[in-house]
């Protein structure tokens, strides 16, 4: 073995050893965190972020899809604030996406690459910086990052959560380290706990950060009883790419068609536990309580005259496919999977606007730190959104990158890396004997015509492939992460 190979091998073994050592969850003492420098002249803002689970980017009534869905509070945020129409996650899966939001890093960098991996002990979440800057912080809702633990995590003065995916009705909660059996509907309860903290529990003299993280709208969908059946007589929309026709799968990877008859495919969805039409309607009905939650938070801020100067953001942790290419769920790099709703509201700072720049969940952490008057830590990958929102001259990104790593317990989707520009998307698969994908998003927004083998696009394929691997090299993402798992999961009745 040559010297270069030996060095690479030692680097690989050393890196994997460090990752393995970081697996146990541990608290990072506040005094060990190097506080980012303060930005002169910035008034710290109160900040609220509301996160929904599996909410796809286009299921909001101001967009008009589906035609029967009504989300008046999301509509209000969009009309009076900013709507990021091209918002994406770096990985369309719960735990990696949530870790990217809290760290400002890609998943290969923060190490949470699936829904089972424990958080490396040296991970720093941006609310820890906020605490040191004098903020009072609260986490209320779904954590789901680092196996099924609901234990309080660093960075939060107030903690209310539940194990894993939790339950829609009568959930068992961890409230500041104590297990409490409750009665009620989870979306309503989390909202009430958030309002109680805002109104009664926090120190009214300190700036605050509230992270309200909903279980909804994760499958299996269970609406609030007041919403169950309100869309029963409506007709779901069927995407053109859902039909099992030769035309729809011409030039597509084989794994996409083969997944139709699986846990995440429309022909055998969740092993037949629910039909498509009911699945679609229950999703929309479950989303209604999330919209009401947003309204209650905005109403509270208005009642105490804080609506004008509090920054409120709403986002999804990943998208969700409803029949596109014969698939349900997320994980893939198709638009409905990786693209999310993203709304920002603060009349004092943000004028009503539609933002067309390519943004990602890694941009949340540095942006919220800036709103608190803190500079971006050097290890964050995200960009500041405020220059984009305030039309300040800035060089914005021309592409975004995506990654997803194959999971043993949901083996239908391969490892995915890709790059998306305003016009094109290049999807590269690892570890399977199958074709890559290239789409012209302007002329083919439904991603139905794979151009990967078309002669006139070969220069573009090479260029995007080079961009992808340049990014992986510079961001230290060239190794495929391998993590311990719990083995093949025979019980597939709990969607991941």
DOLUMGU-164580 format. One record per residue (C-alpha): residue in three letters; x, y, z. Coordinates in steps of 0.1 Angstrom, whole numbers, padded with zeros to 4 digits, always signed. Layout:
residues N
ALAXYZ...
//
This chain:
residues 496
UNK+0000+0000+0000UNK+0014+0034-0010UNK+0020+0063+0013UNK-0010+0082+0000UNK-0034+0053+0005UNK-0021+0046+0040UNK-0027+0083+0050UNK-0062+0082+0036UNK-0069+0050+0053UNK-0056+0063+0087UNK-0077+0094+0082UNK-0108+0073+0075UNK-0103+0051+0105UNK-0096+0081+0128UNK-0126+0099+0116UNK-0150+0069+0120UNK-0135+0063+0155UNK-0142+0099+0165UNK-0177+0096+0152UNK-0183+0063+0171UNK-0169+0079+0203UNK-0194+0108+0198UNK-0225+0086+0197UNK-0235+0087+0234UNK-0257+0117+0242UNK-0241+0141+0267UNK-0246+0176+0278UNK-0222+0203+0268UNK-0215+0227+0296UNK-0224+0263+0287UNK-0190+0276+0297UNK-0173+0253+0271UNK-0192+0270+0242UNK-0174+0299+0225UNK-0199+0326+0222UNK-0201+0343+0187UNK-0191+0379+0185UNK-0219+0405+0189UNK-0230+0426+0160UNK-0231+0463+0168UNK-0263+0482+0165UNK-0287+0451+0164UNK-0316+0451+0188UNK-0322+0415+0200UNK-0356+0403+0188UNK-0381+0379+0204UNK-0381+0349+0181UNK-0407+0321+0176UNK-0403+0293+0151UNK-0431+0269+0144UNK-0422+0236+0128UNK-0446+0212+0112UNK-0438+0176+0103UNK-0441+0163+0067UNK-0459+0195+0055UNK-0453+0197+0017UNK-0446+0231+0002UNK-0477+0235-0019UNK-0505+0225+0006UNK-0515+0260+0017UNK-0547+0277+0005UNK-0530+0308-0008UNK-0513+0286-0033UNK-0546+0269-0042UNK-0536+0233-0038UNK-0556+0213-0030UNK-0585+0235-0040UNK-0606+0226-0010UNK-0579+0231+0017UNK-0582+0263+0039UNK-0553+0276+0059UNK-0562+0312+0067UNK-0534+0318+0092UNK-0507+0306+0069UNK-0523+0328+0043UNK-0521+0357+0066UNK-0484+0351+0072UNK-0478+0350+0035UNK-0498+0381+0027UNK-0485+0403+0055UNK-0449+0388+0056UNK-0426+0369+0034UNK-0432+0336+0016UNK-0400+0318+0005UNK-0414+0300-0026UNK-0382+0280-0031UNK-0374+0267+0003UNK-0357+0233+0007UNK-0343+0209+0033UNK-0308+0194+0030UNK-0322+0160+0038UNK-0359+0151+0036UNK-0361+0130+0068UNK-0372+0141+0103UNK-0341+0137+0124UNK-0314+0149+0099UNK-0336+0179+0089UNK-0342+0189+0125UNK-0305+0186+0134UNK-0297+0208+0104UNK-0321+0235+0115UNK-0306+0235+0150UNK-0270+0234+0140UNK-0269+0252+0106UNK-0250+0223+0092UNK-0255+0196+0065UNK-0262+0161+0079UNK-0229+0146+0069UNK-0213+0173+0091UNK-0235+0172+0122UNK-0237+0134+0120UNK-0274+0128+0124UNK-0280+0109+0092UNK-0311+0089+0101UNK-0339+0087+0126UNK-0319+0064+0150UNK-0285+0080+0153UNK-0277+0095+0187UNK-0265+0131+0186UNK-0227+0135+0188UNK-0218+0147+0223UNK-0199+0178+0211UNK-0229+0191+0191UNK-0238+0227+0197UNK-0274+0239+0190UNK-0279+0276+0182UNK-0303+0281+0212UNK-0272+0275+0235UNK-0257+0307+0220UNK-0290+0325+0226UNK-0290+0314+0263UNK-0255+0329+0268UNK-0267+0361+0251UNK-0294+0365+0278UNK-0324+0348+0260UNK-0349+0327+0277UNK-0355+0296+0256UNK-0383+0270+0254UNK-0387+0238+0233UNK-0422+0224+0231UNK-0431+0195+0209UNK-0415+0168+0188UNK-0377+0164+0192UNK-0371+0130+0175UNK-0334+0133+0172UNK-0313+0107+0188UNK-0334+0075+0190UNK-0366+0077+0211UNK-0354+0097+0240UNK-0375+0125+0253UNK-0350+0137+0279UNK-0344+0175+0281UNK-0317+0187+0257UNK-0291+0214+0260UNK-0301+0250+0249UNK-0335+0251+0265UNK-0347+0265+0298UNK-0382+0250+0293UNK-0387+0215+0280UNK-0418+0197+0269UNK-0415+0167+0245UNK-0423+0130+0240UNK-0406+0099+0229UNK-0401+0093+0192UNK-0431+0101+0170UNK-0455+0105+0200UNK-0492+0101+0199UNK-0519+0123+0185UNK-0543+0117+0214UNK-0536+0115+0252UNK-0498+0116+0249UNK-0472+0109+0276UNK-0451+0140+0278UNK-0417+0148+0294UNK-0422+0181+0311UNK-0389+0195+0324UNK-0376+0160+0331UNK-0408+0145+0346UNK-0430+0120+0329UNK-0466+0132+0327UNK-0496+0113+0313UNK-0520+0138+0297UNK-0554+0140+0280UNK-0561+0158+0248UNK-0551+0164+0212UNK-0514+0169+0207UNK-0515+0199+0184UNK-0538+0218+0207UNK-0519+0208+0238UNK-0485+0218+0225UNK-0500+0252+0215UNK-0515+0257+0249UNK-0482+0248+0267UNK-0465+0273+0244UNK-0490+0301+0253UNK-0487+0293+0290UNK-0450+0297+0288UNK-0453+0330+0269UNK-0479+0344+0292UNK-0470+0331+0326UNK-0437+0312+0329UNK-0410+0332+0312UNK-0392+0361+0326UNK-0409+0391+0310UNK-0378+0412+0312UNK-0357+0390+0290UNK-0358+0384+0252UNK-0371+0349+0244UNK-0368+0322+0218UNK-0397+0297+0215UNK-0395+0266+0193UNK-0429+0251+0189UNK-0424+0217+0171UNK-0456+0199+0160UNK-0461+0162+0156UNK-0486+0169+0129UNK-0488+0162+0100UNK-0469+0129+0104UNK-0485+0096+0093UNK-0506+0079+0104UNK-0527+0111+0102UNK-0552+0117+0130UNK-0571+0150+0128UNK-0586+0168+0158UNK-0621+0154+0164UNK-0636+0188+0153UNK-0619+0184+0119UNK-0624+0147+0113UNK-0645+0143+0082UNK-0647+0179+0071UNK-0631+0170+0038UNK-0648+0136+0035UNK-0668+0146+0004UNK-0639+0163-0014UNK-0620+0147-0043UNK-0582+0144-0039UNK-0559+0155-0067UNK-0540+0128-0085UNK-0506+0139-0099UNK-0500+0131-0136UNK-0469+0111-0127UNK-0489+0088-0104UNK-0503+0066-0132UNK-0485+0033-0138UNK-0479+0038-0175UNK-0448+0031-0197UNK-0446+0068-0205UNK-0443+0078-0169UNK-0414+0055-0162UNK-0396+0058-0195UNK-0360+0067-0186UNK-0367+0067-0148UNK-0345+0046-0124UNK-0359+0011-0119UNK-0360+0016-0081UNK-0387+0042-0085UNK-0412+0020-0103UNK-0403-0010-0081UNK-0411+0010-0050UNK-0448+0014-0061UNK-0456-0020-0046UNK-0440-0013-0012UNK-0444+0004+0022UNK-0438+0038+0005UNK-0456+0031-0028UNK-0491+0039-0038UNK-0499+0003-0048UNK-0493-0011-0013UNK-0490+0020+0009UNK-0481+0012+0045UNK-0488-0025+0036UNK-0524-0017+0028UNK-0533+0000+0060UNK-0550+0029+0043UNK-0563+0038+0008UNK-0550+0068-0011UNK-0581+0089-0009UNK-0586+0085+0028UNK-0549+0091+0034UNK-0550+0124+0014UNK-0581+0137+0032UNK-0569+0128+0067UNK-0536+0147+0060UNK-0555+0178+0050UNK-0578+0176+0080UNK-0548+0170+0104UNK-0531+0201+0090UNK-0561+0223+0100UNK-0551+0223+0137UNK-0515+0233+0128UNK-0530+0264+0110UNK-0551+0272+0140UNK-0520+0269+0162UNK-0503+0296+0141UNK-0534+0318+0145UNK-0534+0314+0183UNK-0497+0324+0185UNK-0503+0355+0163UNK-0534+0364+0183UNK-0514+0363+0215UNK-0487+0385+0201UNK-0513+0410+0190UNK-0530+0410+0223UNK-0498+0421+0241UNK-0487+0445+0214UNK-0457+0423+0204UNK-0469+0413+0169UNK-0450+0441+0151UNK-0416+0434+0165UNK-0415+0396+0171UNK-0400+0374+0144UNK-0423+0345+0137UNK-0412+0318+0113UNK-0431+0287+0100UNK-0415+0258+0082UNK-0418+0221+0075UNK-0391+0196+0084UNK-0395+0180+0050UNK-0421+0176+0023UNK-0443+0147+0015UNK-0453+0129-0018UNK-0489+0121-0026UNK-0485+0098-0055UNK-0458+0116-0075UNK-0439+0090-0095UNK-0461+0064-0077UNK-0446+0072-0043UNK-0457+0084-0009UNK-0435+0096+0020UNK-0403+0116+0016UNK-0365+0108+0014UNK-0361+0112-0024UNK-0349+0143-0040UNK-0381+0150-0060UNK-0396+0185-0054UNK-0425+0173-0032UNK-0401+0155-0009UNK-0373+0181-0004UNK-0393+0213-0008UNK-0411+0228+0022UNK-0433+0257+0032UNK-0414+0286+0047UNK-0431+0318+0060UNK-0415+0347+0079UNK-0435+0375+0097UNK-0423+0406+0115UNK-0439+0438+0101UNK-0412+0460+0117UNK-0385+0441+0098UNK-0401+0422+0069UNK-0423+0438+0042UNK-0449+0417+0024UNK-0430+0399-0003UNK-0425+0367-0023UNK-0389+0356-0021UNK-0376+0336-0051UNK-0341+0329-0039UNK-0330+0293-0031UNK-0330+0289+0007UNK-0326+0259+0030UNK-0332+0249+0066UNK-0295+0254+0073UNK-0301+0291+0069UNK-0324+0293+0100UNK-0297+0291+0127UNK-0274+0319+0114UNK-0303+0341+0106UNK-0319+0338+0141UNK-0285+0344+0157UNK-0282+0376+0136UNK-0316+0386+0149UNK-0303+0382+0184UNK-0273+0404+0175UNK-0248+0375+0172UNK-0224+0367+0143UNK-0225+0334+0125UNK-0202+0307+0140UNK-0176+0295+0116UNK-0188+0259+0115UNK-0223+0267+0102UNK-0230+0261+0065UNK-0261+0283+0062UNK-0265+0319+0049UNK-0281+0350+0064UNK-0316+0355+0051UNK-0322+0391+0063UNK-0302+0407+0033UNK-0324+0387+0010UNK-0356+0398+0029UNK-0345+0435+0030UNK-0333+0437-0006UNK-0298+0445+0005UNK-0272+0439-0023UNK-0258+0404-0017UNK-0243+0376-0037UNK-0268+0348-0032UNK-0264+0311-0039UNK-0270+0298-0074UNK-0276+0262-0063UNK-0285+0241-0033UNK-0273+0206-0024UNK-0291+0176-0011UNK-0281+0143+0006UNK-0299+0113+0019UNK-0283+0081+0032UNK-0298+0046+0028UNK-0315+0032+0059UNK-0317-0005+0066UNK-0352-0003+0082UNK-0366+0015+0051UNK-0344+0001+0023UNK-0366+0011-0006UNK-0348+0044-0013UNK-0311+0044-0021UNK-0284+0069-0010UNK-0290+0102-0028UNK-0268+0132-0035UNK-0278+0160-0058UNK-0277+0196-0068UNK-0306+0219-0077UNK-0304+0252-0095UNK-0332+0275-0105UNK-0335+0257-0138UNK-0321+0222-0134UNK-0319+0193-0110UNK-0292+0166-0111UNK-0298+0135-0089UNK-0269+0111-0083UNK-0274+0076-0067UNK-0248+0056-0048UNK-0246+0019-0044UNK-0272+0008-0070UNK-0269-0003-0106UNK-0293+0023-0120UNK-0294+0056-0138UNK-0291+0091-0124UNK-0316+0118-0132UNK-0316+0153-0148UNK-0346+0175-0151UNK-0354+0208-0167UNK-0375+0223-0140UNK-0387+0253-0160UNK-0402+0231-0188UNK-0408+0200-0167UNK-0417+0210-0132UNK-0433+0176-0124UNK-0400+0159-0132UNK-0414+0134-0156UNK-0388+0135-0184UNK-0353+0123-0174UNK-0327+0140-0196UNK-0297+0122-0182UNK-0289+0103-0214UNK-0298+0131-0239UNK-0267+0140-0260UNK-0274+0177-0258UNK-0273+0177-0220UNK-0240+0158-0214UNK-0220+0190-0208UNK-0245+0201-0182UNK-0245+0167-0166UNK-0207+0169-0163UNK-0208+0204-0149UNK-0235+0196-0123UNK-0217+0164-0113UNK-0185+0184-0108UNK-0204+0210-0086UNK-0218+0182-0065UNK-0185+0165-0058UNK-0167+0198-0053UNK-0193+0206-0026UNK-0188+0171-0010UNK-0150+0175-0010UNK-0150+0210+0004UNK-0176+0202+0031UNK-0159+0170+0041UNK-0188+0148+0029UNK-0170+0123+0008UNK-0175+0093+0031UNK-0208+0075+0033UNK-0217+0075+0070UNK-0223+0040+0085UNK-0242+0039+0118UNK-0254+0012+0142UNK-0290+0001+0136UNK-0316-0021+0152UNK-0317-0046+0124UNK-0344-0052+0099UNK-0377-0039+0112UNK-0405-0065+0108UNK-0431-0042+0123UNK-0438-0016+0096UNK-0469-0001+0112UNK-0451+0030+0125UNK-0441+0052+0095UNK-0407+0068+0098
//
